[in-house]
């Protein structure tokens, strides 16, 4: 297993178009997270899944954003009607949450860089 | 609103010196604390985590946690030019909770 995989690595789109990103987590990990990162800032939480259930969404997440993890394995993040402000790096992370200690170490993929023209 | 604060830097240290990176957090219920290193254009890479008060050492890296002061730090001994990166502090409220990241501190180690 080579870690968290994200595709595509780069996406250029025109304003108003829809885009979809894919994330394949580390195979035994039950948790999958999506973050957005803009230049000079830390990653900002968007949403996360435990297995196939979406357990939390950021209040900052526009309804143009939707995420799925249909079989508890890979996940997709879709942005509808993209805006220039959506330009950012979209990071996926996965973890195996330990029920005993509560420790939850997240491992990140390489990210998808979105540019909206 | 849970907040994590870091000095944005850049923090410049000479090669071989100790680099000290600091992070404060607002949520007293926070339980786990993580340091990630991020090279320009790359994804965050885990360096260390800590969840008990005190020090935790791993090679050249030492994480320090003081929950009473809501403060966590990372010391890098014998700094190398390859340590030049942005260091992100992340805080978690506990089991199942997502991370809140600070803005990161940019470290520059000068040869």
Contacts between the chains, C-beta under 8 A, distances in Angstrom:
chain1	res1	chain2	res2	distance
A	31	B	96	7.9
A	33	B	98	6.3
A	33	B	99	7.8
A	35	B	101	7.9
A	40	B	8	7.4
A	40	B	103	7.0
A	40	B	104	7.8
A	41	B	103	5.5
A	41	B	104	7.6
A	42	B	4	7.6
A	42	B	88	5.2
A	42	B	90	7.7
A	42	B	101	3.2
A	42	B	102	5.3
A	42	B	103	5.1
A	42	B	104	5.3
A	43	B	44	6.8
A	43	B	88	7.4
A	43	B	99	7.7
A	43	B	101	5.0
A	44	B	101	7.4
A	45	B	98	4.6
A	45	B	99	6.7
A	45	B	100	7.1
A	48	B	98	5.6
A	50	B	96	7.2
A	55	B	96	7.2
A	56	B	98	6.4
A	91	B	43	6.1
A	91	B	44	7.5
A	97	B	95	6.4
A	97	B	96	6.1
A	99	B	95	7.3
A	101	B	51	8.0
A	102	B	31	6.7
A	102	B	32	7.3
A	102	B	94	5.2
A	102	B	95	3.7
A	103	B	32	6.3
A	103	B	49	7.4
A	103	B	51	7.0
A	104	B	32	6.9
A	104	B	92	6.2
A	104	B	95	6.7
A	104	B	96	7.0
A	104	B	97	7.7
A	105	B	34	7.3
A	105	B	46	6.4
A	105	B	49	6.2
A	106	B	34	7.8
A	106	B	46	7.7
A	106	B	90	8.0
A	106	B	99	6.3
A	107	B	46	6.8
A	108	B	36	7.8
A	108	B	43	4.3
A	108	B	44	4.9
A	108	B	45	7.4
A	109	B	43	6.1
A	110	B	42	7.1
A	110	B	43	5.0
A	111	B	43	5.2
